[in-house]
Amino acid sequence: MNAKTADPTAPDQGRIVLLTTSHRVAPGLLSWPAWQALRAADRVLCADGTHPQLPYLREAGIRVDEAAPTAEELVEACAGGRTAVVVATGEGDPALTDGLARLAGSGRVRMPELELLPASYDLPGARLLDLVQVMDRIRLECPWSSQRTHKGLAKYAIEEAYELVEAIEDGDRDELREELGDVLLQVVFHARIAEEDPDAPFSVDDVAGTIVDKLVHRHPHVFGDETADTPEEVRAHWLRTKAAEKQRTSVTEGVPLGQPGLALAAKLHNRVRTAHLDVPLPSGEGIGYELLALAARAETEGTDPEAALRAAARTYRDAIRAVEG
């Protein structure tokens, strides 16, 4: 009889539940349907005796057999209407699932009801835990990575930031995803190095906690009682809160002088304009003062002079290639 043909007179072949869990969620935190399936099962099996869920299942009074049955054995164990729950290993159970698929496809065996039941799900951002674990192992075991310092890595942060900007300007989604990952790696790498500081160590959790606190504090219109209906009002909230936090004596504080010249000039002009200061542009001879005036004009008009120059330079590059071609 074909395994897919229903026969009301045939004996009940039972049910096989493949229970999957995420290693990124604390063991024991399972969905209610998963607990119901486990408690109602005639037999619960797991091929991995070190599976992190097992202690919690046994503490809850669920007997788990450490066994790796074949597909045929599992089907036979369910005959007569019994239910078997298989707690999948971290790598899954491909030999078992492939075997069950072959049996079901053969049409020669009456199959139990097969169900895939996710018992725990990854929360948004869960893969960041994998990145932290991978970075920790690389820091410990890689001869190159284990010797890196904040200063030694600084140039890579700049390079990766520029590559990210290029991916954004190119509009390449795959490249954008990759470059975002490279920038994220810099953050995690520096945080891992910071853990080893003998005087003022901090971790990636401290980094995340700091930026979370800052974002919440600087968005009172989202997390507090204030209101903001326009981007301009949001910016005003941000600048007001930031000024109170930093207690700066000059609008130039916090402007990194190491950034590209056009970006630096535009940032200084933005600080002056935002603070409503009357500071005339310095006059002088040479291309530098002309570029300063152009950068200030671009910033006033809402244009990023650095991005505008890059766009023009890319057009120039294409023209060069066209002549070369």
C-alpha positions as CSV (number, residue, x, y, z in Angstrom):
1,M,0.0,0.0,0.0
2,N,1.3,3.5,-0.8
3,A,2.4,5.3,2.3
4,K,0.4,8.3,1.4
5,T,-2.9,6.4,0.9
6,A,-5.3,6.7,3.9
7,D,-6.9,3.5,5.1
8,P,-9.3,3.8,8.0
9,T,-9.1,0.1,8.7
10,A,-5.2,0.0,8.9
11,P,-3.6,0.1,12.4
12,D,-2.3,3.5,13.6
13,Q,1.3,3.9,12.7
14,G,2.0,6.5,15.4
15,R,3.9,9.7,15.2
16,I,7.5,10.8,15.0
17,V,8.4,14.3,16.2
18,L,11.8,15.8,15.3
19,L,12.4,18.4,18.0
20,T,14.9,21.1,17.0
21,T,16.4,23.6,19.4
22,S,18.7,26.6,19.0
23,H,22.0,26.6,20.8
24,R,21.7,30.4,21.0
25,V,18.8,30.2,23.4
26,A,19.4,29.1,27.0
27,P,18.8,25.3,27.4
28,G,15.4,24.5,29.0
29,L,13.6,27.5,27.5
30,L,11.4,25.5,25.1
31,S,8.0,26.4,23.6
32,W,4.8,25.1,25.2
33,P,4.0,22.8,22.2
34,A,7.5,21.3,22.6
35,W,6.9,20.6,26.3
36,Q,3.5,19.1,25.5
37,A,5.0,16.8,22.9
38,L,7.8,15.7,25.3
39,R,5.3,14.9,28.1
40,A,2.9,13.1,25.8
41,A,5.6,11.0,24.1
42,D,5.9,7.3,24.7
43,R,9.6,7.5,24.1
44,V,12.1,10.4,23.9
45,L,15.4,9.8,22.2
46,C,18.6,11.8,21.7
47,A,21.8,10.6,19.9
48,D,24.0,13.1,21.7
49,G,24.5,12.2,25.4
50,T,26.1,15.7,26.0
51,H,23.2,17.6,24.5
52,P,22.7,20.7,26.6
53,Q,18.9,20.2,26.8
54,L,19.2,16.7,28.5
55,P,19.8,17.8,32.1
56,Y,16.8,20.2,31.9
57,L,14.5,17.6,30.4
58,R,15.4,15.0,33.0
59,E,15.0,17.6,35.8
60,A,11.5,18.1,34.4
61,G,10.8,14.4,34.9
62,I,11.2,13.4,31.2
63,R,13.1,10.2,30.5
64,V,15.5,10.5,27.6
65,D,17.1,7.5,26.0
66,E,20.6,8.1,24.6
67,A,20.1,6.3,21.4
68,A,20.5,6.7,17.6
69,P,17.9,4.4,16.0
70,T,17.8,3.9,12.3
71,A,14.8,5.0,10.4
72,E,13.4,1.5,10.2
73,E,13.8,1.0,14.0
74,L,12.1,4.3,14.7
75,V,9.2,3.5,12.5
76,E,8.8,0.1,14.1
77,A,8.9,1.8,17.6
78,C,5.9,3.9,16.7
79,A,3.8,1.0,15.5
80,G,0.5,0.7,17.3
81,G,-0.1,4.4,17.7
82,R,3.0,5.3,19.8
83,T,4.7,8.6,19.7
84,A,8.5,9.0,19.6
85,V,10.2,12.4,20.0
86,V,13.7,12.7,18.7
87,V,15.7,15.6,20.2
88,A,17.9,16.7,17.3
89,T,21.5,17.3,17.8
90,G,23.2,20.6,17.1
91,E,24.2,19.4,13.6
92,G,20.8,17.8,13.0
93,D,20.3,14.1,12.3
94,P,20.8,13.8,8.6
95,A,21.2,10.0,8.6
96,L,17.9,9.6,10.4
97,T,16.0,12.2,8.3
98,D,17.4,10.9,5.0
99,G,16.4,7.4,6.1
100,L,12.9,8.5,6.9
101,A,12.6,10.3,3.6
102,R,13.7,7.2,1.7
103,L,11.2,5.0,3.5
104,A,8.4,7.4,2.9
105,G,9.3,7.7,-0.8
106,S,9.5,4.0,-1.3
107,G,5.8,3.5,-0.9
108,R,6.5,0.0,0.6
109,V,6.2,1.1,4.3
110,R,3.3,2.6,6.2
111,M,4.8,5.6,7.7
112,P,4.0,7.3,11.0
113,E,2.9,10.9,11.0
114,L,6.1,13.0,10.7
115,E,6.4,16.4,12.3
116,L,9.2,18.9,12.6
117,L,8.7,20.9,15.7
118,P,11.0,23.9,16.5
119,A,11.3,24.0,20.3
120,S,13.2,27.2,20.5
121,Y,13.9,30.0,18.0
122,D,16.7,32.4,17.4
123,L,15.9,35.9,18.5
124,P,16.9,38.8,16.2
125,G,20.6,39.3,16.7
126,A,21.2,35.8,17.9
127,R,23.9,35.2,15.3
128,L,26.0,37.9,17.0
129,L,26.6,35.3,19.7
130,D,28.2,33.1,17.1
131,L,30.5,36.0,16.1
132,V,31.6,36.6,19.7
133,Q,32.4,32.9,20.1
134,V,34.3,32.7,16.9
135,M,36.3,35.8,17.7
136,D,37.1,34.5,21.1
137,R,38.5,31.3,19.6
138,I,40.5,33.1,17.0
139,R,42.0,35.4,19.6
140,L,43.1,32.4,21.6
141,E,44.3,30.2,18.8
142,C,45.4,32.2,15.8
143,P,49.1,33.3,15.8
144,W,48.3,36.5,14.0
145,S,45.1,37.6,15.7
146,S,46.4,36.8,19.2
147,Q,49.1,39.4,18.8
148,R,47.0,42.3,17.5
149,T,46.5,45.5,19.5
150,H,44.1,48.4,19.3
151,K,46.7,50.6,17.6
152,G,47.7,47.8,15.2
153,L,44.1,47.3,14.1
154,A,43.2,51.0,13.8
155,K,44.1,51.3,10.1
156,Y,41.8,48.3,9.2
157,A,38.8,50.1,10.8
158,I,39.4,53.0,8.5
159,E,39.9,50.8,5.5
160,E,36.7,48.8,6.2
161,A,34.7,52.0,6.7
162,Y,35.8,53.3,3.3
163,E,34.9,49.9,1.7
164,L,31.5,50.1,3.3
165,V,31.0,53.6,1.8
166,E,32.0,52.3,-1.6
167,A,29.5,49.4,-1.4
168,I,26.8,51.9,-0.5
169,E,27.7,54.1,-3.4
170,D,27.8,51.2,-5.8
171,G,24.4,50.0,-4.7
172,D,25.7,46.4,-4.5
173,R,23.5,44.6,-1.9
174,D,25.8,41.5,-1.6
175,E,28.8,43.7,-1.2
176,L,27.0,45.9,1.3
177,R,26.2,42.9,3.5
178,E,29.8,41.7,3.4
179,E,31.3,45.1,4.2
180,L,28.9,45.6,7.1
181,G,30.2,42.3,8.4
182,D,33.8,43.5,8.1
183,V,33.0,46.7,10.0
184,L,31.2,44.6,12.7
185,L,34.2,42.4,13.0
186,Q,36.4,45.4,13.8
187,V,34.0,46.2,16.7
188,V,34.0,42.7,18.1
189,F,37.8,42.3,17.6
190,H,38.6,45.5,19.5
191,A,36.1,44.5,22.3
192,R,37.8,41.1,22.6
193,I,41.2,42.8,22.9
194,A,39.8,45.2,25.5
195,E,38.9,42.2,27.7
196,E,42.6,41.6,28.3
197,D,43.5,45.1,29.5
198,P,44.9,44.7,33.0
199,D,43.7,48.1,34.3
200,A,40.4,48.9,32.5
201,P,39.0,45.8,30.8
202,F,35.6,45.8,29.1
203,S,33.8,43.4,26.9
204,V,31.5,43.5,23.9
205,D,28.6,43.4,26.3
206,D,29.9,46.6,27.9
207,V,30.2,48.1,24.4
208,A,26.6,47.1,23.5
209,G,25.3,48.3,26.9
210,T,26.9,51.7,26.5
211,I,25.4,52.4,23.2
212,V,22.0,51.1,24.3
213,D,22.0,53.5,27.2
214,K,23.1,56.3,25.0
215,L,20.4,55.6,22.4
216,V,17.7,55.4,25.0
217,H,18.8,58.6,26.7
218,R,19.1,60.5,23.5
219,H,15.6,59.4,22.2
220,P,13.3,60.7,24.9
221,H,10.6,61.1,22.3
222,V,10.8,57.3,21.9
223,F,11.5,56.0,25.4
224,G,10.4,59.0,27.4
225,D,7.7,61.6,27.7
226,E,8.9,64.1,25.2
227,T,7.5,64.4,21.7
228,A,9.1,64.9,18.3
229,D,7.1,64.9,15.1
230,T,9.8,66.0,12.6
231,P,13.4,65.1,11.9
232,E,14.4,68.6,13.0
233,E,12.8,68.2,16.4
234,V,14.6,64.8,16.8
235,R,17.9,66.5,15.9
236,A,17.2,69.2,18.5
237,H,16.6,66.6,21.2
238,W,19.8,64.8,20.3
239,L,22.0,67.9,20.3
240,R,20.4,69.2,23.6
241,T,21.0,65.8,25.3
242,K,24.5,65.4,23.9
243,A,25.5,68.9,25.0
244,A,24.3,68.1,28.6
245,E,26.2,64.8,28.6
246,K,29.5,66.1,27.2
247,Q,29.7,69.5,29.0
248,R,31.9,70.8,26.2
249,T,33.4,74.3,26.3
250,S,33.8,74.5,22.5
251,V,31.7,73.3,19.5
252,T,35.0,72.0,18.0
253,E,35.4,69.4,20.7
254,G,34.7,65.9,19.5
255,V,35.4,66.7,15.9
256,P,38.2,64.3,14.8
257,L,41.0,66.2,13.0
258,G,42.2,63.0,11.4
259,Q,39.2,62.7,9.0
260,P,39.5,63.7,5.3
261,G,39.9,67.5,4.8
262,L,36.6,68.2,3.0
263,A,34.7,66.2,5.7
264,L,36.5,68.0,8.5
265,A,35.8,71.4,7.0
266,A,32.1,70.6,6.5
267,K,31.8,69.2,10.0
268,L,33.3,72.4,11.6
269,H,31.0,74.6,9.5
270,N,28.0,72.4,10.6
271,R,29.0,72.9,14.3
272,V,29.2,76.7,13.8
273,R,26.0,76.9,11.9
274,T,24.1,74.7,14.4
275,A,25.3,76.7,17.3
276,H,24.4,80.0,15.5
277,L,27.9,81.4,15.9
278,D,29.1,84.2,13.7
279,V,32.5,83.0,12.6
280,P,33.5,84.2,9.1
281,L,35.5,81.9,7.0
282,P,39.2,82.7,7.2
283,S,40.6,84.4,4.1
284,G,43.9,83.4,2.6
285,E,45.7,82.6,-0.6
286,G,45.8,79.1,-2.0
287,I,43.7,76.2,-2.9
288,G,43.1,75.2,0.7
289,Y,41.0,78.3,1.5
290,E,39.1,77.8,-1.8
291,L,38.3,74.2,-0.8
292,L,37.3,75.4,2.6
293,A,34.8,77.8,1.1
294,L,33.4,75.1,-1.2
295,A,33.0,72.7,1.7
296,A,31.2,75.3,3.7
297,R,28.9,76.1,0.8
298,A,28.2,72.4,0.2
299,E,27.3,71.9,3.9
300,T,25.0,74.9,3.9
301,E,23.2,73.5,0.9
302,G,22.8,70.1,2.5
303,T,25.5,68.3,0.4
304,D,28.2,66.1,1.7
305,P,31.3,67.6,-0.1
306,E,33.3,64.4,0.4
307,A,30.6,62.2,-1.2
308,A,30.2,64.8,-4.0
309,L,33.9,64.8,-4.8
310,R,34.0,61.0,-4.7
311,A,31.1,60.8,-7.1
312,A,32.9,63.2,-9.5
313,A,36.2,61.3,-9.1
314,R,34.4,58.0,-10.0
315,T,33.0,59.7,-13.1
316,Y,36.6,60.8,-13.9
317,R,37.8,57.2,-13.4
318,D,35.2,55.9,-15.8
319,A,36.3,58.5,-18.4
320,I,39.9,57.3,-18.0
321,R,38.9,53.7,-18.5
322,A,36.9,54.6,-21.6
323,V,40.0,56.3,-23.1
324,E,42.2,53.4,-22.1
325,G,39.7,50.9,-23.6
